[in-house]
């Protein structure tokens, strides 16, 4: 069977190479995106809370927004655009040039050699990128609050830490693990099912990006409801 393999069959070099592309290769763009999105979001939110004289709640609201939704989703979108499309284009090119068939001739399982390392890299590195993006967002938000609105960083971080819990962090990282699995799986499936030469490569890449984005948004709604709404309500009832 095509999925009959051992963990030892997966090449460590291939996993490390893919992890390098997903993690360090996407770090700069992820942090830049996190910085500017957090700056814009902070400008909009802080101004309204100042009108309500609720400065002590600014850090808490921003922290919950970033850890629960913005950081996981935005980081996933970056990975889809930069890494997912690359996965699809690479595998699609190999498919149309019959390199996948050559792997079968060489008695090499393409699922083990090409797909599994990409899934492992996304599942492993996406939570790390999300946590770094979250840290960047909080730091930049505190900086903007202090620079533009004169909010003491001590007040901001006290409010932030009081609302942040290990449970929220674990739920957020779990979301990114699920996102990473679906992003890499969809990208690889679209690449391996490519037909029609160069035109097919472009079509598969487009389908991969669109399908991955829709999947992430749908999963985000489902997971957010289950993790942060339904589960919290059950705990309060108990």
C-alpha positions as CSV (number, residue, x, y, z in Angstrom):
1,X,0.0,0.0,0.0
2,X,1.1,3.6,-0.7
3,X,0.9,4.6,3.0
4,X,2.7,1.5,4.3
5,X,5.9,3.1,5.6
6,X,8.1,3.4,8.7
7,X,9.2,6.6,10.4
8,X,12.7,5.6,9.6
9,X,11.9,5.7,5.9
10,X,11.4,9.5,6.1
11,X,14.7,11.3,5.3
12,X,15.8,13.7,8.1
13,X,17.5,16.0,5.7
14,X,14.2,16.5,3.8
15,X,12.3,17.4,7.0
16,X,15.0,19.8,8.1
17,X,15.0,21.5,4.6
18,X,11.3,22.0,4.6
19,X,11.3,23.2,8.3
20,X,13.9,25.8,7.3
21,X,11.7,27.1,4.5
22,X,8.5,27.2,6.6
23,X,10.1,28.5,9.8
24,X,13.2,30.8,9.4
25,X,12.3,31.4,5.8
26,X,8.9,32.9,6.7
27,X,10.0,34.5,10.0
28,X,10.7,38.0,8.7
29,X,7.6,38.5,6.7
30,X,5.5,37.0,9.6
31,X,6.9,39.4,12.1
32,X,6.6,42.4,9.8
33,X,3.0,41.5,9.2
34,X,2.3,41.1,12.9
35,X,3.9,44.4,13.7
36,X,1.9,46.5,11.2
37,X,-1.4,44.7,11.8
38,X,-1.0,45.1,15.6
39,X,-0.2,48.8,15.1
40,X,-3.3,49.5,13.1
41,X,-5.5,47.4,15.3
42,X,-4.1,49.1,18.4
43,X,-4.8,52.5,17.0
44,X,-8.4,51.6,16.4
45,X,-9.1,49.9,19.7
46,X,-7.2,52.1,22.1
47,X,-8.8,55.3,20.8
48,X,-12.3,54.0,21.6
49,X,-11.3,52.7,25.1
50,X,-9.8,56.1,25.9
51,X,-13.2,57.7,25.2
52,X,-14.8,55.2,27.6
53,X,-12.1,55.9,30.2
54,X,-11.2,52.2,30.3
55,X,-7.4,52.3,29.9
56,X,-6.9,49.4,32.2
57,X,-8.7,47.1,29.8
58,X,-6.7,47.9,26.7
59,X,-4.0,45.4,27.3
60,X,-6.4,42.6,28.1
61,X,-8.6,43.2,25.0
62,X,-5.6,43.3,22.6
63,X,-4.0,40.2,24.2
64,X,-7.2,38.1,23.9
65,X,-7.7,39.3,20.3
66,X,-4.2,38.5,19.2
67,X,-3.8,35.1,21.0
68,X,-7.2,33.8,20.1
69,X,-7.7,35.0,16.5
70,X,-5.4,37.5,14.8
71,X,-2.0,35.8,15.4
72,X,-3.0,32.3,14.4
73,X,-5.1,33.3,11.4
74,X,-2.7,36.0,10.0
75,X,0.3,33.7,10.4
76,X,-1.5,30.9,8.6
77,X,-2.4,33.3,5.8
78,X,1.2,34.2,5.4
79,X,2.2,30.5,5.3
80,X,-0.5,29.8,2.7
81,X,0.8,32.5,0.4
82,X,4.5,31.9,0.8
83,X,4.8,28.2,1.6
84,X,1.6,26.5,0.6
85,X,1.8,27.9,-3.0
86,X,5.4,26.8,-3.1
87,X,4.6,23.3,-2.1
88,X,1.9,23.1,-4.8
89,X,4.1,24.6,-7.5
90,X,7.0,22.2,-6.7
91,X,4.9,19.1,-6.6
92,X,2.9,20.1,-9.7
93,X,6.0,20.7,-11.7
94,X,7.3,17.3,-10.7
95,X,4.0,15.8,-11.6
96,X,3.8,17.3,-15.1
97,X,7.5,16.5,-15.9
98,X,6.9,12.9,-14.8
99,X,9.4,13.1,-11.9
100,X,6.8,11.5,-9.6
101,X,6.7,8.5,-12.0
102,X,10.5,8.3,-11.8
103,X,10.3,8.0,-8.0
104,X,8.0,4.9,-8.4
105,X,10.6,3.4,-10.8
106,X,13.3,4.0,-8.2
107,X,11.1,2.2,-5.6
108,X,10.7,5.4,-3.7
109,X,7.3,6.3,-2.1
110,X,6.4,9.9,-3.2
111,X,4.1,10.3,-0.2
112,X,6.9,9.5,2.2
113,X,9.6,11.3,0.3
114,X,7.7,14.5,-0.7
115,X,4.4,14.8,1.3
116,X,5.2,13.7,4.9
117,X,8.2,16.0,5.4
118,X,6.1,19.0,4.3
119,X,3.3,18.1,6.6
120,X,5.7,17.6,9.5
121,X,7.4,21.0,8.8
122,X,4.1,22.9,8.8
123,X,2.7,21.2,11.8
124,X,5.9,21.9,13.7
125,X,6.9,25.4,12.6
126,X,3.5,27.1,12.4
127,X,2.9,27.1,16.2
128,X,6.3,28.6,16.7
129,X,5.8,31.3,14.1
130,X,2.4,32.1,15.7
131,X,3.9,32.5,19.2
132,X,6.6,34.8,17.9
133,X,4.0,36.8,15.9
134,X,1.9,37.1,19.1
135,X,4.9,38.3,21.1
136,X,5.7,40.9,18.4
137,X,2.1,42.1,18.3
138,X,1.9,42.6,22.1
139,X,5.3,44.4,22.2
140,X,4.4,46.7,19.3
141,X,0.9,47.4,20.8
142,X,2.5,48.4,24.1
143,X,4.9,50.7,22.3
144,X,2.2,52.4,20.3
145,X,0.0,52.8,23.5
146,X,2.9,54.5,25.3
147,X,4.1,56.6,22.4
148,X,0.8,57.9,21.0
149,X,-1.6,57.7,24.0
150,X,0.7,57.9,27.0
151,X,-0.4,54.6,28.5
152,X,2.1,53.4,31.0
153,X,3.6,50.1,29.8
154,X,3.3,48.7,33.3
155,X,-0.5,49.2,33.2
156,X,-0.6,47.7,29.7
157,X,1.4,44.5,30.6
158,X,-0.4,44.1,34.0
159,X,-3.7,44.1,32.1
160,X,-2.3,41.8,29.4
161,X,-0.9,39.2,31.8
162,X,-4.1,39.2,33.9
163,X,-6.2,38.1,30.9
164,X,-3.7,35.7,29.4
165,X,-3.8,32.1,30.5
166,X,-1.9,29.0,29.6
167,X,-5.2,27.5,28.4
168,X,-5.6,30.2,25.8
169,X,-2.0,29.7,24.6
170,X,-2.5,26.0,24.3
171,X,-5.8,26.4,22.5
172,X,-4.2,28.9,20.1
173,X,-1.3,26.6,19.4
174,X,-3.7,23.7,18.8
175,X,-5.5,25.7,16.2
176,X,-2.3,26.4,14.4
177,X,-1.3,22.7,14.4
178,X,-4.6,21.9,12.8
179,X,-4.2,24.8,10.3
180,X,-0.7,23.6,9.5
181,X,-1.9,20.1,8.8
182,X,-4.7,21.1,6.5
183,X,-2.6,23.8,4.7
184,X,0.2,21.3,3.9
185,X,-2.2,18.5,3.0
186,X,-4.3,20.6,0.6
187,X,-1.1,22.1,-1.0
188,X,0.4,18.6,-1.6
189,X,-2.9,17.1,-2.8
190,X,-3.3,19.9,-5.4
191,X,0.2,19.5,-6.5
192,X,0.1,15.8,-7.0
193,X,-3.2,15.9,-8.8
194,X,-2.0,18.4,-11.4
195,X,-2.6,17.8,-15.1
196,X,-2.1,19.8,-18.3
197,X,1.5,21.1,-18.3
198,X,2.5,24.6,-17.3
199,X,-1.1,25.8,-17.4
200,X,-2.1,23.1,-15.0
201,X,0.7,24.1,-12.6
202,X,-0.7,27.7,-12.4
203,X,-4.3,26.4,-12.0
204,X,-3.3,24.0,-9.3
205,X,-1.4,26.7,-7.4
206,X,-4.4,29.0,-7.5
207,X,-6.8,26.3,-6.4
208,X,-4.5,25.4,-3.6
209,X,-4.3,28.9,-2.2
210,X,-8.0,29.6,-2.4
211,X,-8.9,26.2,-0.9
212,X,-6.4,26.6,1.9
213,X,-7.7,30.1,2.8
214,X,-11.3,29.0,2.8
215,X,-10.4,26.0,4.9
216,X,-8.5,28.1,7.5
217,X,-11.4,30.6,7.8
218,X,-14.0,27.8,8.2
219,X,-11.8,25.9,10.7
220,X,-11.2,29.1,12.6
221,X,-14.9,29.6,13.1
222,X,-15.5,26.0,14.1
223,X,-12.5,25.8,16.5
224,X,-13.2,29.2,18.0
225,X,-16.7,28.2,18.8
226,X,-15.7,24.9,20.3
227,X,-12.7,26.2,22.2
228,X,-13.5,29.7,23.3
229,X,-17.3,29.6,23.5
230,X,-18.9,26.2,24.0
231,X,-16.1,24.9,26.1
232,X,-16.0,28.0,28.3
233,X,-19.7,27.8,28.8
234,X,-19.5,24.2,29.9
235,X,-16.8,25.0,32.4
236,X,-18.8,27.9,33.9
237,X,-21.8,25.6,34.2
238,X,-19.7,23.1,36.1
